[in-house]
Amino acid sequence: MRITLNISLEKLHNFDEINSIDEAVDIMEQSNRTPFTGTHYLITPEQEFWAHCSNLQTWAEHHYDTRLLHSNISFPLLRRLTEAGDPVAK
């Protein structure tokens, strides 16, 4: 699943109740819509790569906060980091 959130500062308060990426995905799936119906973002593979890098950097800078990445990514990464001996991942 690809999720693109583009939230203006004026509408940021509408998302106060969402506490994680998993919750955002669940809400989108329950409503059976995308966050911006009719909006399609065409990004290059390089832009997508850098977006993933940015997400991973933010996740690491926030001590592997599992709310910042979807659980199907964050928990397998945490398991591997723990196996590799990363003290923050424990």
LOLUMMI-424061 format. One record per residue: residue number from 1; residue in one letter; y, x, z of N, C-alpha, C, O, CB in turn. Coordinates in pm, 1 decimal. Each point is the difference from the previous one (the first is absolute). Glycine has a CB too. Example, Ala and Ser with C-alpha at 12.3 -4.5 7.8 and 13.67 -1.06 7.14 Angstrom:
2
REC     i   aa        n.y        n.x        n.z       ca.y       ca.x       ca.z        c.y        c.x        c.z        o.y        o.x        o.z       cb.y       cb.x       cb.z
REC     1    a     -569.0     1319.0      780.0      119.0      -89.0        0.0      120.0       90.0        0.0       -1.9      103.6       66.5     -115.4     -292.8       58.1
REC     2    s      222.3      154.2     -196.6      119.0       82.0        6.0      109.0      -77.0       73.0      110.8       50.9       16.9     -173.6       67.5     -231.4
//
This chain:
90
REC     i   aa        n.y        n.x        n.z       ca.y       ca.x       ca.z        c.y        c.x        c.z        o.y        o.x        o.z       cb.y       cb.x       cb.z
REC     1    m     -117.6       84.7        0.0      117.6      -84.7        0.0      123.5       88.9        0.0        6.7       99.2       72.6     -130.1     -284.3       49.3
REC     2    r      217.1      149.7     -201.1      127.8       70.4       -2.8      104.7      -92.9       59.9       12.3     -115.9      -39.6      -77.9      252.6     -166.3
REC     3    i      138.8      -85.0      299.7      106.4      -77.8       62.5      130.4       77.9      -12.8        8.4      117.1       36.8     -171.4     -226.0      125.8
REC     4    t      262.5       42.3     -214.6      131.7       60.3      -13.2       97.6      -87.1       76.6       16.2     -118.4      -30.0      -71.6      220.5     -196.6
REC     5    l      119.6      -43.5      324.4      100.4      -73.2       76.6      137.2       57.3      -32.9       23.5      120.3       10.9     -189.4     -169.6      175.2
REC     6    n      253.5      -37.8     -225.6      136.8       38.0      -31.2       88.0     -100.2       73.8       30.7     -107.4      -51.6      -90.4      208.5     -179.2
REC     7    i       99.4      -64.8      350.9       69.8      -93.0       87.9      144.5       44.1       14.9       28.0      113.3       39.2     -241.6     -166.0       84.1
REC     8    s      304.1      -37.2     -154.6      141.5       31.9       16.1       37.2       -8.2      147.9      -65.0      -70.2       77.5      116.2      -17.5     -309.8
REC     9    l       53.2      159.5      270.3       44.5       -1.4      139.4       38.8     -140.4       44.1      -18.2      -35.9      116.3       97.5      271.5     -141.1
REC    10    e      -26.5     -314.2      -66.4       40.3     -137.0       34.0     -119.2      -88.2       35.7       14.0      -94.9       77.1      181.5      120.9     -228.5
REC    11    k     -311.9        4.4       96.2     -120.0      -81.7       23.6      -97.5       64.3       97.7     -107.3      -54.9       24.9      134.0      -35.6     -253.4
REC    12    l        8.4      204.4      283.5      -89.7       73.1       89.2      -42.2      -83.9      120.0     -114.3       10.2       44.6      223.0      201.3     -117.1
REC    13    h      -19.7     -293.4      125.3      -32.1      -82.5      116.8     -113.0      -99.3      -27.4      -65.2      -45.6       94.0      301.8       69.7      -21.1
REC    14    n     -261.1      -58.4     -199.2     -109.1      -91.2      -34.4     -137.6       61.1       26.1     -100.9      -70.6        0.5      249.4      -31.2     -172.3
REC    15    f     -152.0      232.3      193.3     -126.1       69.6       16.3      -20.4       51.9      142.5      -88.3       82.6       23.3      101.1      -20.3     -263.4
REC    16    d       66.6     -109.1      334.2       -7.4       47.0      137.8     -136.6      -24.1       64.8      -41.6       77.0       86.6      285.0     -120.0      -69.7
REC    17    e     -311.6      -60.3      -56.8     -127.5      -35.3       62.8     -117.6       78.0      -55.7     -109.5       -6.8       55.8      201.2     -218.0      -16.6
REC    18    i      -72.6      298.6     -147.3     -108.6       78.1      -60.0       -3.1      136.2       67.7       97.7       74.8       -3.7      -76.1     -196.3     -219.6
REC    19    n     -135.2      152.8      285.4      -12.1      123.1       77.8      -82.5      109.1      -66.1      -10.0      110.5       53.2       33.2     -250.7      144.3
REC    20    s      -82.3      110.9     -312.6      -81.9      101.7      -65.0      -15.8      -32.5     -148.0       27.5     -111.5      -44.3     -149.8      154.6      260.3
REC    21    i       78.1       55.3     -290.0      -30.9      -20.9     -141.2     -114.7      -99.5      -13.9        1.6      -83.5      -90.4       77.2      316.8       35.5
REC    22    d     -177.9     -225.7      143.0     -110.8      -95.6       -4.4       51.0     -143.5       14.0      -45.6      -89.4      -71.4     -107.4      263.9      168.5
REC    23    e      246.7     -196.4       -6.0       57.6     -134.3       16.9       74.8      -44.0     -125.0      -10.2     -115.9      -40.3       30.0      156.6      286.3
REC    24    a       53.7       48.4     -306.9       73.4      -33.3     -122.5      -97.0      -41.9     -110.0       24.9      -97.3      -71.2      157.7      259.2      134.4
REC    25    v     -292.8      -89.0      -77.1     -100.4      -33.8     -101.3      -63.4     -134.8       32.2      -17.7      -82.6      -89.5      -27.5      327.4       48.8
REC    26    d       10.8     -268.3      167.3      -60.5     -128.0       39.6       92.5     -117.0      -32.1      -44.6     -102.3      -52.1      -81.3      219.9      234.0
REC    27    i      253.0     -102.7     -151.1       96.8     -107.2      -27.2        8.8      -26.1     -149.3        4.6     -115.0      -43.7      126.0      177.3      249.2
REC    28    m     -128.3       45.6     -284.1        6.2      -16.9     -145.3     -125.4      -69.4      -52.0        8.6      -87.1      -86.5      134.4      292.5       69.2
REC    29    e     -258.7     -167.5       69.1     -125.3      -60.8      -46.3       -8.5     -146.5       40.9      -48.0      -82.8      -77.4      -64.1      306.3       92.1
REC    30    q      157.8     -256.8      105.7       -3.0     -138.3       47.5       92.0      -89.2      -83.1      -30.8     -116.3      -26.1      -21.1      199.3      256.8
REC    31    s      163.9      -27.1     -271.0       94.2      -79.6      -78.5      -34.8        2.2     -148.4       61.2      -70.1      -80.6      115.7      118.9      249.6
REC    32    n     -277.7       33.9     -204.0      -47.2       10.8     -137.8      112.9       33.4      -97.1       11.0      -57.6     -108.2     -191.1     -105.2      163.1
REC    33    r      263.8      257.7      -12.7      111.3       41.1      -85.0       32.3      146.2       25.7      -49.1       60.2       95.5      141.2     -294.7      -96.3
REC    34    t      -11.0      288.8      -83.5       49.4      135.1       20.1      131.8      -10.2       74.6       59.4     -107.8        3.1     -174.5      194.2     -213.2
REC    35    p      163.6       22.8      271.1      123.7       -8.7       75.3      118.7      -44.2      -84.4       93.4      -61.6       51.4     -182.2      237.8       95.6
REC    36    f       85.8     -145.8     -274.0      110.4      -36.0      -87.3      -59.0      -58.4     -127.1      -14.8       69.6     -100.5      165.3      111.8      196.9
REC    37    t     -183.7     -308.4      -91.2      -63.9      -66.0     -111.3       82.3       20.5     -127.0      121.3      -20.8       -1.2     -222.2     -148.9      157.6
REC    38    g       33.5      210.2     -261.7       66.7       21.0     -127.1       57.5      139.2      -16.6       46.9       35.3     -108.2        3.5     -273.9      108.8
REC    39    t      -53.4      317.6      104.6       51.8      135.5       -7.9     -115.9       95.9      -18.8      -95.0        0.4       78.3      292.5      -60.2       66.6
REC    40    h     -189.4      139.9     -247.5     -102.4      100.1      -25.3       67.6      135.1       -4.7      100.5       18.2      -68.7     -245.6     -182.3      -58.5
REC    41    y       90.2      257.1      199.4       55.6      134.5        3.6      -86.1       90.5      -86.1     -119.1       17.9       25.7      213.9      -54.8      205.8
REC    42    l      -34.5       92.0     -331.3      -70.2       95.3      -84.5       40.2      139.1       45.4      114.2       42.8      -16.9     -122.2     -204.3     -180.2
REC    43    i      -88.2      230.4      254.9       27.4      135.4       45.7      -98.1       94.4      -67.6     -111.3      -38.1      -36.3      199.5      -45.8      258.9
REC    44    t      -45.2      204.4     -238.0      -85.2       99.9      -64.3     -106.5       47.0       99.3       16.2      -17.8      120.7      175.0       91.5     -271.5
REC    45    p     -297.9      -14.9      101.9     -100.0       57.6       90.5       62.9      102.8       95.2      -40.1        9.1      116.0     -135.7      -46.2     -292.3
REC    46    e      271.7      112.6      128.9       66.4       97.9       86.1       78.4      -69.0      112.1       -2.9       45.3      114.4       18.3      112.7     -309.6
REC    47    q       53.8     -266.2      163.1       72.7      -74.7      102.7      -96.2      -60.6      101.7       27.9       -1.0      119.8      153.6      -48.7     -285.6
REC    48    e     -293.8       -0.4      117.7     -100.2      -55.8       91.6      -55.0      109.1       91.1      -17.7      -22.4      119.8      -42.4     -153.4     -289.7
REC    49    f       33.0      293.4      114.2      -47.7      113.5       79.1       99.3       34.0      110.8      -38.7       16.7      115.6      -83.6       71.9     -316.5
REC    50    w      251.3      -78.5      164.8      100.8       35.5       99.8       18.0     -110.4      104.0       31.4       29.3      115.4       83.9      110.3     -287.5
REC    51    a     -134.3     -263.9      134.3        6.3     -110.0       96.8     -113.5       13.7      101.5       21.0      -17.6      120.1       84.6     -133.7     -293.7
REC    52    h     -226.6      183.0      124.6     -112.4       21.0       91.9       27.1      119.2       91.6      -27.9       -5.7      119.8     -130.4      -91.5     -290.2
REC    53    c      212.6      204.8      113.9       32.8      118.1       80.8      100.2      -35.3      108.5      -14.6       41.9      114.8      -29.9      106.0     -311.8
REC    54    s      145.2     -224.2      161.2      102.4      -40.8       96.0      -61.2      -84.5      112.1       32.6       18.3      117.3      140.4      -12.4     -300.3
REC    55    n     -261.8      -98.4      145.8      -65.8      -83.5      101.6      -83.8       84.8       95.3        2.8      -21.3      121.2       -7.6     -169.9     -283.6
REC    56    l      -69.4      286.9      108.1      -82.4       86.8       83.9       85.1       89.7       89.1      -35.2       24.6      115.4     -141.5      -29.0     -291.1
REC    57    q      287.5       52.9      123.2       90.1       83.2       80.4       57.4      -80.5      115.8        4.4       48.5      113.0       52.3       88.9     -315.8
REC    58    t      -13.2     -258.6      176.0       54.2      -85.9      105.8     -106.8      -28.5      104.7       27.7        3.8      119.8      132.9     -107.6     -283.5
REC    59    w     -281.8       75.3      119.2     -112.0      -26.7       90.7      -24.7      120.4       90.7      -18.7      -16.4      120.5      -84.6     -138.1     -291.0
REC    60    a      103.2      273.9      114.4      -23.2      122.5       78.1      116.2       26.3       95.3      -21.6       37.6      115.2     -114.7       57.2     -304.1
REC    61    e      258.9     -114.2      141.8      117.8       23.8       84.7        7.0      -96.8      117.7       66.9       27.3       99.7       53.1       57.9     -300.4
REC    62    h     -189.2     -198.3      188.7       -3.1      -98.1      108.9     -134.2        2.5       72.4      -47.8     -102.2       49.2      210.0      -41.3     -175.6
REC    63    h     -221.9      262.4      131.8     -122.7       24.5       77.2     -114.0      -92.8      -40.5      -72.0      -52.6       84.8      213.9      129.3      104.0
REC    64    y     -157.2      -95.8     -319.7     -109.8      -78.1      -57.2        1.0     -145.4       48.2     -104.8      -57.5       29.6      -29.3      267.6      -42.8
REC    65    d      252.2     -267.4       20.2       14.9     -140.1       40.3      -70.8      -88.0     -103.7       42.6       -7.7     -115.2      180.3       56.0      232.4
REC    66    t     -330.1     -113.7      -75.5      -82.8      -76.5      -93.4       68.8     -125.0      -53.1      -53.3      -65.4      -89.6     -144.0      151.6      209.3
REC    67    r      312.1     -120.3      -67.7       74.5     -114.3      -53.7       70.2       35.1     -130.2       40.1      -89.0      -74.9       -8.3        4.5      307.0
REC    68    l      -16.5      215.2     -259.9       80.1       43.0     -114.6      -79.2       15.0     -129.3       58.7        5.3     -108.1       86.5      109.2      269.1
REC    69    l     -276.6     -107.7     -151.2      -87.1        3.3     -118.2     -102.4     -112.2       14.2      -33.2      -40.4      111.4       64.5      293.0     -141.4
REC    70    h      -80.4     -301.9      -80.8     -104.0     -102.1        6.7     -121.3       58.9       71.9      -30.7      118.3      -15.1      113.5     -228.2     -199.7
REC    71    s     -150.4       27.6      292.0     -112.0       47.9       81.8     -113.4       58.2      -83.9      -73.3       86.6       47.9      133.2     -257.7      121.5
REC    72    n      -75.7      125.5     -292.9     -107.6       55.9      -82.0       30.6      143.3      -43.8      -86.7       67.7      -55.3       32.7     -298.6      -23.6
REC    73    i      175.7      276.7      103.2       37.9      139.0      -26.6       12.1       77.4      130.8      -54.0      109.8       13.0      174.7     -180.9     -222.3
REC    74    s      -49.8       13.5      305.6       32.1       74.8      121.9     -122.6       33.8       84.8       -9.6      111.8       50.5      229.6     -224.4      -52.2
REC    75    f     -312.6       20.2       18.4     -113.0       27.5       88.3      -98.9      101.9      -57.9      -47.1       86.3       74.0       73.6     -316.6       14.2
REC    76    p      -59.3      223.4     -216.8      -83.5      107.9      -54.5       69.4      137.1        8.0      -64.9      101.0       27.2      -41.1     -269.0     -180.8
REC    77    l      236.7      171.0      129.9       72.1      126.8       12.4       -2.6       50.7      143.9      -19.3      119.3       23.4      167.0     -186.1     -214.8
REC    78    l     -128.6      -22.7      287.2       -5.4       40.0      140.9     -137.1       55.5       36.5      -10.4       99.0       72.4      181.4     -273.2      -18.3
REC    79    r     -275.3      110.4     -104.1     -135.8       47.2       28.2      -18.1      142.8      -53.1      -52.9       86.1       70.3      -34.4     -324.3      -80.4
REC    80    r      130.6      262.7     -112.5      -13.8      133.8      -59.2       87.9      102.4       72.2      -41.8      114.0       20.3      -10.0     -220.2     -242.0
REC    81    l      172.1       66.5      260.0       88.9       91.1       73.3      -59.2       35.0      136.6        9.6      114.2       44.9      189.8     -212.4     -164.0
REC    82    t     -260.1        0.5      184.0      -65.3       24.7      128.6     -117.7       95.5      -18.2      -17.7       93.2       78.4       87.7     -321.5        3.3
REC    83    e     -149.5      205.0     -184.4     -112.9       88.9      -29.0       47.5      142.6      -28.9      -69.7       96.6       31.1      -58.4     -292.9     -121.4
REC    84    a      246.2      208.7       31.0       55.3      132.1      -32.6       66.5       65.9      120.5       42.8      115.2       -7.6       -8.7     -193.2     -226.6
REC    85    g      -25.3        4.3      346.1       55.7       56.6      122.0      148.3      -21.7       21.0       60.6       66.7       83.9     -235.1       97.5     -103.1
REC    86    d      233.5     -254.8      -54.0      143.3      -28.3       17.0       21.4      -65.0      136.7      -52.9     -108.3       24.8       85.2       80.3     -276.4
REC    87    p       44.9       92.2      341.6       18.1      -54.6      134.7       81.6     -129.5        2.3      -15.8      -80.3       92.0        1.3      312.5       -6.6
REC    88    v       99.3     -253.6     -182.3       80.8     -122.7       -2.5      -86.0     -119.6      -38.9       26.6     -111.9       44.0      177.8      246.0     -103.4
REC    89    a     -305.1     -112.7      -20.8      -84.6     -108.7      -50.0      -95.5      -55.1      104.7      -54.1     -109.2      -17.4       71.0      211.8     -205.6
REC    90    k      -38.3      -29.2      330.6      -98.7      -42.5      101.2       44.1     -118.2       79.4      -72.8      -46.0       88.0       -1.2      275.5      -73.9
//
